[in-house]
Amino acid sequence: MSTPDETGKGFPLGPVQMLVVGFTHLEPDGKILEELTRLKEADIVRLIDLMVVRKDENGDVLAVQTTDLNQEESMQFGAIVGALVGFGTGDEDMVEDAAVAGATALADGHVFESDDVWYLADAIPNDTAAAIALIEHRWAMPLRDKILDKGGFVLADEWIHPKDLIAIGAHATAAAAS
């Protein structure tokens, strides 16, 4: 997906995944940050927004938020999301209004608001942490573009997790037994 900007080049956007993870007894050794940095430097992923909330054993909350987007990119991303929401309404006027609203909402550079800190903090017990991230999969963009250039289109797009394969095996076993 790409939307035109003032230069005519557009704002390329790869597939975006929302990932929410929790940690018990998180010891900040930097290993996760190191791997995330490696992936970002290799242009495999880009953080659209990341919020980490840690609640210590006393219930005190520490929150950290970061993004790889500058303000202009954040606003462009907001405009894309807003336009897509507007498009979904079926009202052409809503597309432009929603794009402007989306750009305005992301002018601060973050999708996740400060209220989300308290939502996450309320959802986790003491001595744990949670992270919510919007991760753009930059590695998929060249493949997507080549598919589109050849007239291809997506028929299905799903993540398959190991637990999904286990469920398929359990279902097949149950079906064979009946």
N, C-alpha and C positions, 0 to 999 in steps of 0.2 A: 504494500500500500504506500502510496506517495501522494502528497498534496503539494500543489505549487506554492512557492514562496516568492518573495520579491525578485529573487535572482532567476526564477523559472526552473531551478533545479529540483525543487520539492524537498520535502522532509521525509526521507525514507524511514519506514517503520517496519521492523520485523515482528514476528509473532510474539505476543506478550503473554506471560504466564504469571498468575498470582500464586505465590507460595507462602504458606503459613506454617511455621515450625515452632515447636516448643522444646525447651531444655530443662532438665532437672539438674540442680547443682552445677550450673554453668560456671566453669573455670575459664576465665579469659586467657587462653594460651596463644591466641592469634592464628590458629590453624585454619579456621573458617575464613577469616579475613584474608589470609595469605592466598587461599585457593580462589576466592572471589576476585582478588586483585589480579591473579594470574589469568583468569578467564576474561576479565575486562581488558587487560593489556593485550591479549591475543585477539581482541575484538570478537570474541565468541558471545559474550553477553554484555548488556548495558543495564545498569540499575535506573529504572524510571523513578522508583522511590523505594526506600527501605526504612523501616522503623523497627528498632529493637527496644523492647521494654523489659527491664529486669526488676524483680521484686525481691529484696533481701529477706533474711529470716525474720526481721522485725516488721515487714510489710512496707518498708520505705521503697519508693519507686524511682528508678533512674531510666530515662529514655534518651535514645540517640536516634537521629534521623539524618539520612543522607540521600543524595541523588547524583547521577552522572550528568544530568541535563543542566544546561545553563538556563537563564530565565527565558530567553527567546525560544529555546527548544521545548521548555516546559509549557509555554503558552501555545506553541504549535501542536504539541501533543494534546493539550486540553481542547484545542479547536477541533482536532480530528475526532476525539472521543465525543465531544459535544455534537458535532455534525452527524456522526453515526447515530447517536441517540435521537437527534432531530429527524434524521432520515427514517428511523424506525416508526415514527409517529404517522408517516404518510403525508404530512403537511409540509409542502415545500418551504413555506415561510419559517417553519420551525427549524429547518436545517441551519439557516444562517443565524437565527437567534440563539440556537443551542451551541453553535460553534463559537459565537462571541462569549456566551456565558461560560463555556468550557475554558476558553483562553483566559478569561478573567479569574476563574476559580483557581487556575494553576499558576497565576502570576507570582505567587510566593515560592514556586518551585517544587511544591509537594502535593501529591494526590491525597495522602493521609493527613488528616487534620489533628490538631493538638487534642481534641476530644477523643480521638481514637486511642491515645495513650491511656486514658482512664478506662476505656472499654477493654483494652487488652489487659491492663493491670487488674481489673475486676474479674477477668476470666481466668487468671492464673493464680495458683496458690503461692504462699510465701516460699522463698528460696528457689524460685524458678524464673525462667525468662521465656519470652515469645518474640518471634520476629515475623514481620509481614513484609513481603517484597513484591514489587512488580518488576519482573525481569524480562527484558527484551532479548529474544534469541536472534542475535545478529548473524550467526552462522547460517541461518535458514534463508536469509534474504537472497543471495545469489541463486540458490536452487529454485526458490519461488519465482524469481524474475525469469529464469530460463524456461520454467514450465509455462508461465504466462506468455512469454514471447512465442512459444510454439502453440498457443491457443488452448493450453491445458487449463483445467479448473479443478478445484477441490471437490471431491465427492464425499469425503469423510475426513475428520481430523480429531483424533482422540489420543490421549496419553494412555499407555497400557502399563500398569504397575504390576509388580510381582503378585500382590494380593489378588489382582484381577485374574491372573493365570491360575492361582490356587482355587479361586471360586469356580472357574471354568472346569477344572479337574474334578472338583467336588460335585458339580452339577452333572458332569458326564458319568461319574461313578454312580450317582443316585439314579440317573436315567437308565443306565445299563442294568441296575439291580431291580428295576420295576418291570 
